[in-house]
């Protein structure tokens, strides 16, 4: 079996509490469910520090190459 991969920029997050945390959390869950419905499986979640108090996150997905779903 061969795989295809997708890397998705997930969010930028300050280390302190942010006012929209709950909204962003639920939006992230919605996006994960949508990608799962397209046949993508989350295989890694990467955090990258961009400053002393901020991180960027990327999610790595895979699915079998030639999957019937588009996306």
mmCIF file of the N, C-alpha and C atoms, coordinates in Angstrom:
data_MODEL
# 
_entry.id   MODEL 
# 
loop_
_atom_site.group_PDB 
_atom_site.id 
_atom_site.type_symbol 
_atom_site.label_atom_id 
_atom_site.label_alt_id 
_atom_site.label_comp_id 
_atom_site.label_asym_id 
_atom_site.label_entity_id 
_atom_site.label_seq_id 
_atom_site.pdbx_PDB_ins_code 
_atom_site.Cartn_x 
_atom_site.Cartn_y 
_atom_site.Cartn_z 
_atom_site.occupancy 
_atom_site.B_iso_or_equiv 
_atom_site.pdbx_formal_charge 
_atom_site.auth_seq_id 
_atom_site.auth_comp_id 
_atom_site.auth_asym_id 
_atom_site.auth_atom_id 
_atom_site.pdbx_PDB_model_num 
ATOM 1   N N  . UNK A 1 1  ? 0.841   -1.170 0.000  1.00 0.00 ? 1  UNK A N  1 
ATOM 2   C CA . UNK A 1 1  ? 0.000   0.000  0.000  1.00 0.00 ? 1  UNK A CA 1 
ATOM 3   C C  . UNK A 1 1  ? 0.889   1.237  0.000  1.00 0.00 ? 1  UNK A C  1 
ATOM 4   N N  . UNK A 1 2  ? 0.484   2.238  -0.750 1.00 0.00 ? 2  UNK A N  1 
ATOM 5   C CA . UNK A 1 2  ? 1.194   3.516  -0.734 1.00 0.00 ? 2  UNK A CA 1 
ATOM 6   C C  . UNK A 1 2  ? 0.300   4.571  -0.095 1.00 0.00 ? 2  UNK A C  1 
ATOM 7   N N  . UNK A 1 3  ? 0.939   5.597  0.429  1.00 0.00 ? 3  UNK A N  1 
ATOM 8   C CA . UNK A 1 3  ? 0.235   6.632  1.188  1.00 0.00 ? 3  UNK A CA 1 
ATOM 9   C C  . UNK A 1 3  ? 0.414   7.986  0.535  1.00 0.00 ? 3  UNK A C  1 
ATOM 10  N N  . UNK A 1 4  ? -0.546  8.858  0.750  1.00 0.00 ? 4  UNK A N  1 
ATOM 11  C CA . UNK A 1 4  ? -0.372  10.265 0.452  1.00 0.00 ? 4  UNK A CA 1 
ATOM 12  C C  . UNK A 1 4  ? -0.473  11.013 1.770  1.00 0.00 ? 4  UNK A C  1 
ATOM 13  N N  . UNK A 1 5  ? 0.207   12.145 1.853  1.00 0.00 ? 5  UNK A N  1 
ATOM 14  C CA . UNK A 1 5  ? 0.296   12.896 3.100  1.00 0.00 ? 5  UNK A CA 1 
ATOM 15  C C  . UNK A 1 5  ? -0.186  14.326 2.902  1.00 0.00 ? 5  UNK A C  1 
ATOM 16  N N  . UNK A 1 6  ? -0.659  14.902 3.983  1.00 0.00 ? 6  UNK A N  1 
ATOM 17  C CA . UNK A 1 6  ? -1.113  16.296 3.988  1.00 0.00 ? 6  UNK A CA 1 
ATOM 18  C C  . UNK A 1 6  ? -0.622  16.907 5.283  1.00 0.00 ? 6  UNK A C  1 
ATOM 19  N N  . UNK A 1 7  ? -0.042  18.108 5.197  1.00 0.00 ? 7  UNK A N  1 
ATOM 20  C CA . UNK A 1 7  ? 0.358   18.855 6.386  1.00 0.00 ? 7  UNK A CA 1 
ATOM 21  C C  . UNK A 1 7  ? -0.500  20.114 6.431  1.00 0.00 ? 7  UNK A C  1 
ATOM 22  N N  . UNK A 1 8  ? -1.172  20.294 7.562  1.00 0.00 ? 8  UNK A N  1 
ATOM 23  C CA . UNK A 1 8  ? -2.118  21.389 7.714  1.00 0.00 ? 8  UNK A CA 1 
ATOM 24  C C  . UNK A 1 8  ? -1.650  22.307 8.829  1.00 0.00 ? 8  UNK A C  1 
ATOM 25  N N  . UNK A 1 9  ? -1.560  23.602 8.522  1.00 0.00 ? 9  UNK A N  1 
ATOM 26  C CA . UNK A 1 9  ? -1.294  24.592 9.562  1.00 0.00 ? 9  UNK A CA 1 
ATOM 27  C C  . UNK A 1 9  ? -2.519  24.618 10.449 1.00 0.00 ? 9  UNK A C  1 
ATOM 28  N N  . UNK A 1 10 ? -2.344  24.380 11.735 1.00 0.00 ? 10 UNK A N  1 
ATOM 29  C CA . UNK A 1 10 ? -3.483  24.204 12.623 1.00 0.00 ? 10 UNK A CA 1 
ATOM 30  C C  . UNK A 1 10 ? -3.818  25.471 13.392 1.00 0.00 ? 10 UNK A C  1 
ATOM 31  N N  . UNK A 1 11 ? -2.839  26.106 13.992 1.00 0.00 ? 11 UNK A N  1 
ATOM 32  C CA . UNK A 1 11 ? -3.118  27.329 14.742 1.00 0.00 ? 11 UNK A CA 1 
ATOM 33  C C  . UNK A 1 11 ? -1.820  27.955 15.225 1.00 0.00 ? 11 UNK A C  1 
ATOM 34  N N  . UNK A 1 12 ? -1.940  29.182 15.654 1.00 0.00 ? 12 UNK A N  1 
ATOM 35  C CA . UNK A 1 12 ? -0.857  29.878 16.341 1.00 0.00 ? 12 UNK A CA 1 
ATOM 36  C C  . UNK A 1 12 ? -1.378  30.172 17.732 1.00 0.00 ? 12 UNK A C  1 
ATOM 37  N N  . UNK A 1 13 ? -0.599  29.841 18.727 1.00 0.00 ? 13 UNK A N  1 
ATOM 38  C CA . UNK A 1 13 ? -1.118  29.890 20.089 1.00 0.00 ? 13 UNK A CA 1 
ATOM 39  C C  . UNK A 1 13 ? -0.152  30.595 21.033 1.00 0.00 ? 13 UNK A C  1 
ATOM 40  N N  . UNK A 1 14 ? -0.596  31.682 21.641 1.00 0.00 ? 14 UNK A N  1 
ATOM 41  C CA . UNK A 1 14 ? 0.227   32.243 22.725 1.00 0.00 ? 14 UNK A CA 1 
ATOM 42  C C  . UNK A 1 14 ? 0.167   31.316 23.926 1.00 0.00 ? 14 UNK A C  1 
ATOM 43  N N  . UNK A 1 15 ? 1.171   31.323 24.758 1.00 0.00 ? 15 UNK A N  1 
ATOM 44  C CA . UNK A 1 15 ? 1.201   30.428 25.899 1.00 0.00 ? 15 UNK A CA 1 
ATOM 45  C C  . UNK A 1 15 ? 0.242   30.850 27.008 1.00 0.00 ? 15 UNK A C  1 
ATOM 46  N N  . UNK A 1 16 ? -0.207  32.090 26.993 1.00 0.00 ? 16 UNK A N  1 
ATOM 47  C CA . UNK A 1 16 ? -1.180  32.530 27.993 1.00 0.00 ? 16 UNK A CA 1 
ATOM 48  C C  . UNK A 1 16 ? -2.589  32.177 27.527 1.00 0.00 ? 16 UNK A C  1 
ATOM 49  N N  . UNK A 1 17 ? -3.547  32.221 28.441 1.00 0.00 ? 17 UNK A N  1 
ATOM 50  C CA . UNK A 1 17 ? -4.940  31.959 28.076 1.00 0.00 ? 17 UNK A CA 1 
ATOM 51  C C  . UNK A 1 17 ? -5.409  33.033 27.106 1.00 0.00 ? 17 UNK A C  1 
ATOM 52  N N  . UNK A 1 18 ? -6.155  32.623 26.101 1.00 0.00 ? 18 UNK A N  1 
ATOM 53  C CA . UNK A 1 18 ? -6.686  33.587 25.154 1.00 0.00 ? 18 UNK A CA 1 
ATOM 54  C C  . UNK A 1 18 ? -8.211  33.569 25.224 1.00 0.00 ? 18 UNK A C  1 
ATOM 55  N N  . UNK A 1 19 ? -8.851  34.701 24.958 1.00 0.00 ? 19 UNK A N  1 
ATOM 56  C CA . UNK A 1 19 ? -10.303 34.784 25.088 1.00 0.00 ? 19 UNK A CA 1 
ATOM 57  C C  . UNK A 1 19 ? -11.064 33.824 24.165 1.00 0.00 ? 19 UNK A C  1 
ATOM 58  N N  . UNK A 1 20 ? -10.570 33.547 22.990 1.00 0.00 ? 20 UNK A N  1 
ATOM 59  C CA . UNK A 1 20 ? -11.282 32.694 22.045 1.00 0.00 ? 20 UNK A CA 1 
ATOM 60  C C  . UNK A 1 20 ? -10.887 31.231 22.096 1.00 0.00 ? 20 UNK A C  1 
ATOM 61  N N  . UNK A 1 21 ? -10.301 30.789 23.202 1.00 0.00 ? 21 UNK A N  1 
ATOM 62  C CA . UNK A 1 21 ? -9.791  29.418 23.279 1.00 0.00 ? 21 UNK A CA 1 
ATOM 63  C C  . UNK A 1 21 ? -10.868 28.380 22.975 1.00 0.00 ? 21 UNK A C  1 
ATOM 64  N N  . UNK A 1 22 ? -12.024 28.474 23.616 1.00 0.00 ? 22 UNK A N  1 
ATOM 65  C CA . UNK A 1 22 ? -13.091 27.483 23.428 1.00 0.00 ? 22 UNK A CA 1 
ATOM 66  C C  . UNK A 1 22 ? -13.560 27.456 21.973 1.00 0.00 ? 22 UNK A C  1 
ATOM 67  N N  . UNK A 1 23 ? -13.723 28.633 21.371 1.00 0.00 ? 23 UNK A N  1 
ATOM 68  C CA . UNK A 1 23 ? -14.142 28.713 19.968 1.00 0.00 ? 23 UNK A CA 1 
ATOM 69  C C  . UNK A 1 23 ? -13.108 28.052 19.072 1.00 0.00 ? 23 UNK A C  1 
ATOM 70  N N  . UNK A 1 24 ? -11.838 28.353 19.287 1.00 0.00 ? 24 UNK A N  1 
ATOM 71  C CA . UNK A 1 24 ? -10.770 27.753 18.483 1.00 0.00 ? 24 UNK A CA 1 
ATOM 72  C C  . UNK A 1 24 ? -10.700 26.247 18.675 1.00 0.00 ? 24 UNK A C  1 
ATOM 73  N N  . UNK A 1 25 ? -10.912 25.784 19.908 1.00 0.00 ? 25 UNK A N  1 
ATOM 74  C CA . UNK A 1 25 ? -10.894 24.358 20.191 1.00 0.00 ? 25 UNK A CA 1 
ATOM 75  C C  . UNK A 1 25 ? -11.981 23.637 19.390 1.00 0.00 ? 25 UNK A C  1 
ATOM 76  N N  . UNK A 1 26 ? -13.189 24.178 19.417 1.00 0.00 ? 26 UNK A N  1 
ATOM 77  C CA . UNK A 1 26 ? -14.302 23.542 18.698 1.00 0.00 ? 26 UNK A CA 1 
ATOM 78  C C  . UNK A 1 26 ? -14.117 23.620 17.177 1.00 0.00 ? 26 UNK A C  1 
ATOM 79  N N  . UNK A 1 27 ? -13.526 24.696 16.688 1.00 0.00 ? 27 UNK A N  1 
ATOM 80  C CA . UNK A 1 27 ? -13.227 24.800 15.260 1.00 0.00 ? 27 UNK A CA 1 
ATOM 81  C C  . UNK A 1 27 ? -12.194 23.749 14.860 1.00 0.00 ? 27 UNK A C  1 
ATOM 82  N N  . UNK A 1 28 ? -11.214 23.510 15.725 1.00 0.00 ? 28 UNK A N  1 
ATOM 83  C CA . UNK A 1 28 ? -10.217 22.474 15.458 1.00 0.00 ? 28 UNK A CA 1 
ATOM 84  C C  . UNK A 1 28 ? -10.844 21.090 15.399 1.00 0.00 ? 28 UNK A C  1 
ATOM 85  N N  . UNK A 1 29 ? -11.761 20.809 16.297 1.00 0.00 ? 29 UNK A N  1 
ATOM 86  C CA . UNK A 1 29 ? -12.458 19.516 16.294 1.00 0.00 ? 29 UNK A CA 1 
ATOM 87  C C  . UNK A 1 29 ? -13.274 19.365 15.011 1.00 0.00 ? 29 UNK A C  1 
ATOM 88  N N  . UNK A 1 30 ? -13.943 20.443 14.597 1.00 0.00 ? 30 UNK A N  1 
ATOM 89  C CA . UNK A 1 30 ? -14.719 20.400 13.356 1.00 0.00 ? 30 UNK A CA 1 
ATOM 90  C C  . UNK A 1 30 ? -13.822 20.071 12.167 1.00 0.00 ? 30 UNK A C  1 
ATOM 91  N N  . UNK A 1 31 ? -12.642 20.730 12.111 1.00 0.00 ? 31 UNK A N  1 
ATOM 92  C CA . UNK A 1 31 ? -11.713 20.484 11.013 1.00 0.00 ? 31 UNK A CA 1 
ATOM 93  C C  . UNK A 1 31 ? -11.206 19.035 11.038 1.00 0.00 ? 31 UNK A C  1 
ATOM 94  N N  . UNK A 1 32 ? -10.872 18.516 12.223 1.00 0.00 ? 32 UNK A N  1 
ATOM 95  C CA . UNK A 1 32 ? -10.409 17.130 12.323 1.00 0.00 ? 32 UNK A CA 1 
ATOM 96  C C  . UNK A 1 32 ? -11.488 16.152 11.869 1.00 0.00 ? 32 UNK A C  1 
ATOM 97  N N  . UNK A 1 33 ? -12.737 16.390 12.255 1.00 0.00 ? 33 UNK A N  1 
ATOM 98  C CA . UNK A 1 33 ? -13.834 15.526 11.821 1.00 0.00 ? 33 UNK A CA 1 
ATOM 99  C C  . UNK A 1 33 ? -14.029 15.578 10.314 1.00 0.00 ? 33 UNK A C  1 
ATOM 100 N N  . UNK A 1 34 ? -13.901 16.757 9.730  1.00 0.00 ? 34 UNK A N  1 
ATOM 101 C CA . UNK A 1 34 ? -14.047 16.911 8.283  1.00 0.00 ? 34 UNK A CA 1 
ATOM 102 C C  . UNK A 1 34 ? -12.947 16.141 7.542  1.00 0.00 ? 34 UNK A C  1 
ATOM 103 N N  . UNK A 1 35 ? -11.718 16.282 7.992  1.00 0.00 ? 35 UNK A N  1 
ATOM 104 C CA . UNK A 1 35 ? -10.615 15.559 7.348  1.00 0.00 ? 35 UNK A CA 1 
ATOM 105 C C  . UNK A 1 35 ? -10.755 14.055 7.548  1.00 0.00 ? 35 UNK A C  1 
ATOM 106 N N  . UNK A 1 36 ? -11.204 13.625 8.718  1.00 0.00 ? 36 UNK A N  1 
ATOM 107 C CA . UNK A 1 36 ? -11.441 12.205 8.966  1.00 0.00 ? 36 UNK A CA 1 
ATOM 108 C C  . UNK A 1 36 ? -12.497 11.647 8.030  1.00 0.00 ? 36 UNK A C  1 
ATOM 109 N N  . UNK A 1 37 ? -13.548 12.420 7.759  1.00 0.00 ? 37 UNK A N  1 
ATOM 110 C CA . UNK A 1 37 ? -14.600 11.987 6.835  1.00 0.00 ? 37 UNK A CA 1 
ATOM 111 C C  . UNK A 1 37 ? -14.077 11.859 5.405  1.00 0.00 ? 37 UNK A C  1 
ATOM 112 N N  . UNK A 1 38 ? -13.002 12.578 5.090  1.00 0.00 ? 38 UNK A N  1 
ATOM 113 C CA . UNK A 1 38 ? -12.381 12.504 3.768  1.00 0.00 ? 38 UNK A CA 1 
ATOM 114 C C  . UNK A 1 38 ? -11.345 11.377 3.695  1.00 0.00 ? 38 UNK A C  1 
ATOM 115 N N  . UNK A 1 39 ? -11.198 10.625 4.782  1.00 0.00 ? 39 UNK A N  1 
ATOM 116 C CA . UNK A 1 39 ? -10.279 9.495  4.788  1.00 0.00 ? 39 UNK A CA 1 
ATOM 117 C C  . UNK A 1 39 ? -8.899  9.792  5.343  1.00 0.00 ? 39 UNK A C  1 
ATOM 118 N N  . UNK A 1 40 ? -8.667  11.018 5.825  1.00 0.00 ? 40 UNK A N  1 
ATOM 119 C CA . UNK A 1 40 ? -7.368  11.381 6.387  1.00 0.00 ? 40 UNK A CA 1 
ATOM 120 C C  . UNK A 1 40 ? -7.276  10.919 7.834  1.00 0.00 ? 40 UNK A C  1 
ATOM 121 N N  . UNK A 1 41 ? -6.117  10.373 8.202  1.00 0.00 ? 41 UNK A N  1 
ATOM 122 C CA . UNK A 1 41 ? -5.836  9.942  9.568  1.00 0.00 ? 41 UNK A CA 1 
ATOM 123 C C  . UNK A 1 41 ? -4.722  10.815 10.135 1.00 0.00 ? 41 UNK A C  1 
ATOM 124 N N  . UNK A 1 42 ? -4.946  11.386 11.316 1.00 0.00 ? 42 UNK A N  1 
ATOM 125 C CA . UNK A 1 42 ? -3.926  12.198 11.979 1.00 0.00 ? 42 UNK A CA 1 
ATOM 126 C C  . UNK A 1 42 ? -2.809  11.278 12.460 1.00 0.00 ? 42 UNK A C  1 
ATOM 127 N N  . UNK A 1 43 ? -1.569  11.556 12.045 1.00 0.00 ? 43 UNK A N  1 
ATOM 128 C CA . UNK A 1 43 ? -0.451  10.709 12.453 1.00 0.00 ? 43 UNK A CA 1 
ATOM 129 C C  . UNK A 1 43 ? 0.579   11.445 13.307 1.00 0.00 ? 43 UNK A C  1 
ATOM 130 N N  . UNK A 1 44 ? 0.563   12.779 13.283 1.00 0.00 ? 44 UNK A N  1 
ATOM 131 C CA . UNK A 1 44 ? 1.535   13.539 14.080 1.00 0.00 ? 44 UNK A CA 1 
ATOM 132 C C  . UNK A 1 44 ? 1.021   14.958 14.259 1.00 0.00 ? 44 UNK A C  1 
ATOM 133 N N  . UNK A 1 45 ? 1.307   15.537 15.409 1.00 0.00 ? 45 UNK A N  1 
ATOM 134 C CA . UNK A 1 45 ? 0.968   16.926 15.679 1.00 0.00 ? 45 UNK A CA 1 
ATOM 135 C C  . UNK A 1 45 ? 2.259   17.603 16.093 1.00 0.00 ? 45 UNK A C  1 
ATOM 136 N N  . UNK A 1 46 ? 2.678   18.623 15.346 1.00 0.00 ? 46 UNK A N  1 
ATOM 137 C CA . UNK A 1 46 ? 3.974   19.251 15.551 1.00 0.00 ? 46 UNK A CA 1 
ATOM 138 C C  . UNK A 1 46 ? 3.818   20.663 16.088 1.00 0.00 ? 46 UNK A C  1 
ATOM 139 N N  . UNK A 1 47 ? 4.541   20.981 17.138 1.00 0.00 ? 47 UNK A N  1 
ATOM 140 C CA . UNK A 1 47 ? 4.579   22.336 17.668 1.00 0.00 ? 47 UNK A CA 1 
ATOM 141 C C  . UNK A 1 47 ? 5.928   22.967 17.372 1.00 0.00 ? 47 UNK A C  1 
ATOM 142 N N  . UNK A 1 48 ? 5.903   24.223 16.947 1.00 0.00 ? 48 UNK A N  1 
ATOM 143 C CA . UNK A 1 48 ? 7.123   24.946 16.607 1.00 0.00 ? 48 UNK A CA 1 
ATOM 144 C C  . UNK A 1 48 ? 7.129   26.272 17.361 1.00 0.00 ? 48 UNK A C  1 
ATOM 145 N N  . UNK A 1 49 ? 8.083   26.482 18.279 1.00 0.00 ? 49 UNK A N  1 
ATOM 146 C CA . UNK A 1 49 ? 8.129   27.774 18.971 1.00 0.00 ? 49 UNK A CA 1 
ATOM 147 C C  . UNK A 1 49 ? 8.538   28.870 17.995 1.00 0.00 ? 49 UNK A C  1 
ATOM 148 N N  . UNK A 1 50 ? 7.833   29.997 18.043 1.00 0.00 ? 50 UNK A N  1 
ATOM 149 C CA . UNK A 1 50 ? 8.183   31.133 17.189 1.00 0.00 ? 50 UNK A CA 1 
ATOM 150 C C  . UNK A 1 50 ? 8.676   32.324 18.009 1.00 0.00 ? 50 UNK A C  1 
ATOM 151 N N  . UNK A 1 51 ? 8.440   32.268 19.312 1.00 0.00 ? 51 UNK A N  1 
ATOM 152 C CA . UNK A 1 51 ? 8.975   33.265 20.234 1.00 0.00 ? 51 UNK A CA 1 
ATOM 153 C C  . UNK A 1 51 ? 8.928   32.658 21.638 1.00 0.00 ? 51 UNK A C  1 
ATOM 154 N N  . UNK A 1 52 ? 9.303   33.441 22.633 1.00 0.00 ? 52 UNK A N  1 
ATOM 155 C CA . UNK A 1 52 ? 9.289   32.920 24.003 1.00 0.00 ? 52 UNK A CA 1 
ATOM 156 C C  . UNK A 1 52 ? 7.890   32.560 24.494 1.00 0.00 ? 52 UNK A C  1 
ATOM 157 N N  . UNK A 1 53 ? 6.865   33.184 23.904 1.00 0.00 ? 53 UNK A N  1 
ATOM 158 C CA . UNK A 1 53 ? 5.507   32.953 24.407 1.00 0.00 ? 53 UNK A CA 1 
ATOM 159 C C  . UNK A 1 53 ? 4.506   32.587 23.312 1.00 0.00 ? 53 UNK A C  1 
ATOM 160 N N  . UNK A 1 54 ? 4.982   32.086 22.185 1.00 0.00 ? 54 UNK A N  1 
ATOM 161 C CA . UNK A 1 54 ? 4.055   31.761 21.094 1.00 0.00 ? 54 UNK A CA 1 
ATOM 162 C C  . UNK A 1 54 ? 4.531   30.520 20.335 1.00 0.00 ? 54 UNK A C  1 
ATOM 163 N N  . UNK A 1 55 ? 3.568   29.701 19.930 1.00 0.00 ? 55 UNK A N  1 
ATOM 164 C CA . UNK A 1 55 ? 3.842   28.484 19.175 1.00 0.00 ? 55 UNK A CA 1 
ATOM 165 C C  . UNK A 1 55 ? 2.962   28.421 17.939 1.00 0.00 ? 55 UNK A C  1 
ATOM 166 N N  . UNK A 1 56 ? 3.470   27.801 16.875 1.00 0.00 ? 56 UNK A N  1 
ATOM 167 C CA . UNK A 1 56 ? 2.666   27.438 15.712 1.00 0.00 ? 56 UNK A CA 1 
ATOM 168 C C  . UNK A 1 56 ? 2.530   25.921 15.718 1.00 0.00 ? 56 UNK A C  1 
ATOM 169 N N  . UNK A 1 57 ? 1.396   25.432 15.219 1.00 0.00 ? 57 UNK A N  1 
ATOM 170 C CA . UNK A 1 57 ? 1.145   23.998 15.224 1.00 0.00 ? 57 UNK A CA 1 
ATOM 171 C C  . UNK A 1 57 ? 0.778   23.524 13.821 1.00 0.00 ? 57 UNK A C  1 
ATOM 172 N N  . UNK A 1 58 ? 1.285   22.360 13.466 1.00 0.00 ? 58 UNK A N  1 
ATOM 173 C CA . UNK A 1 58 ? 0.961   21.722 12.192 1.00 0.00 ? 58 UNK A CA 1 
ATOM 174 C C  . UNK A 1 58 ? 0.533   20.291 12.473 1.00 0.00 ? 58 UNK A C  1 
ATOM 175 N N  . UNK A 1 59 ? -0.452  19.837 11.742 1.00 0.00 ? 59 UNK A N  1 
ATOM 176 C CA . UNK A 1 59 ? -0.935  18.471 11.868 1.00 0.00 ? 59 UNK A CA 1 
ATOM 177 C C  . UNK A 1 59 ? -0.565  17.716 10.594 1.00 0.00 ? 59 UNK A C  1 
ATOM 178 N N  . UNK A 1 60 ? -0.053  16.500 10.761 1.00 0.00 ? 60 UNK A N  1 
ATOM 179 C CA . UNK A 1 60 ? 0.323   15.646 9.625  1.00 0.00 ? 60 UNK A CA 1 
ATOM 180 C C  . UNK A 1 60 ? -0.715  14.532 9.516  1.00 0.00 ? 60 UNK A C  1 
ATOM 181 N N  . UNK A 1 61 ? -1.276  14.384 8.322  1.00 0.00 ? 61 UNK A N  1 
ATOM 182 C CA . UNK A 1 61 ? -2.299  13.374 8.055  1.00 0.00 ? 61 UNK A CA 1 
ATOM 183 C C  . UNK A 1 61 ? -1.812  12.443 6.954  1.00 0.00 ? 61 UNK A C  1 
ATOM 184 N N  . UNK A 1 62 ? -2.358  11.230 6.929  1.00 0.00 ? 62 UNK A N  1 
ATOM 185 C CA . UNK A 1 62 ? -2.085  10.316 5.821  1.00 0.00 ? 62 UNK A CA 1 
ATOM 186 C C  . UNK A 1 62 ? -3.372  9.578  5.474  1.00 0.00 ? 62 UNK A C  1 
ATOM 187 N N  . UNK A 1 63 ? -3.426  9.088  4.228  1.00 0.00 ? 63 UNK A N  1 
ATOM 188 C CA . UNK A 1 63 ? -4.503  8.212  3.788  1.00 0.00 ? 63 UNK A CA 1 
ATOM 189 C C  . UNK A 1 63 ? -3.949  7.387  2.632  1.00 0.00 ? 63 UNK A C  1 
ATOM 190 N N  . UNK A 1 64 ? -4.577  6.248  2.350  1.00 0.00 ? 64 UNK A N  1 
ATOM 191 C CA . UNK A 1 64 ? -4.110  5.445  1.228  1.00 0.00 ? 64 UNK A CA 1 
ATOM 192 C C  . UNK A 1 64 ? -4.177  6.230  -0.075 1.00 0.00 ? 64 UNK A C  1 
ATOM 193 N N  . UNK A 1 65 ? -3.119  6.128  -0.872 1.00 0.00 ? 65 UNK A N  1 
ATOM 194 C CA . UNK A 1 65 ? -3.088  6.812  -2.173 1.00 0.00 ? 65 UNK A CA 1 
ATOM 195 C C  . UNK A 1 65 ? -4.207  6.255  -3.038 1.00 0.00 ? 65 UNK A C  1 
ATOM 196 N N  . UNK A 1 66 ? -4.876  7.147  -3.773 1.00 0.00 ? 66 UNK A N  1 
ATOM 197 C CA . UNK A 1 66 ? -5.965  6.725  -4.636 1.00 0.00 ? 66 UNK A CA 1 
ATOM 198 C C  . UNK A 1 66 ? -7.285  6.602  -3.914 1.00 0.00 ? 66 UNK A C  1 
ATOM 199 N N  . UNK A 1 67 ? -7.362  7.156  -2.688 1.00 0.00 ? 67 UNK A N  1 
ATOM 200 C CA . UNK A 1 67 ? -8.608  7.120  -1.931 1.00 0.00 ? 67 UNK A CA 1 
ATOM 201 C C  . UNK A 1 67 ? -9.707  7.789  -2.749 1.00 0.00 ? 67 UNK A C  1 
ATOM 202 N N  . UNK A 1 68 ? -10.918 7.297  -2.658 1.00 0.00 ? 68 UNK A N  1 
ATOM 203 C CA . UNK A 1 68 ? -12.038 7.814  -3.451 1.00 0.00 ? 68 UNK A CA 1 
ATOM 204 C C  . UNK A 1 68 ? -12.425 9.236  -3.041 1.00 0.00 ? 68 UNK A C  1 
ATOM 205 N N  . UNK A 1 69 ? -12.124 9.629  -1.811 1.00 0.00 ? 69 UNK A N  1 
ATOM 206 C CA . UNK A 1 69 ? -12.510 10.957 -1.341 1.00 0.00 ? 69 UNK A CA 1 
ATOM 207 C C  . UNK A 1 69 ? -11.555 12.002 -1.907 1.00 0.00 ? 69 UNK A C  1 
ATOM 208 N N  . UNK A 1 70 ? -12.071 13.192 -2.173 1.00 0.00 ? 70 UNK A N  1 
ATOM 209 C CA . UNK A 1 70 ? -11.274 14.307 -2.665 1.00 0.00 ? 70 UNK A CA 1 
ATOM 210 C C  . UNK A 1 70 ? -11.025 15.247 -1.496 1.00 0.00 ? 70 UNK A C  1 
ATOM 211 N N  . UNK A 1 71 ? -9.814  15.827 -1.426 1.00 0.00 ? 71 UNK A N  1 
ATOM 212 C CA . UNK A 1 71 ? -9.536  16.795 -0.360 1.00 0.00 ? 71 UNK A CA 1 
ATOM 213 C C  . UNK A 1 71 ? -8.178  16.630 0.076  1.00 0.00 ? 71 UNK A C  1 
# 
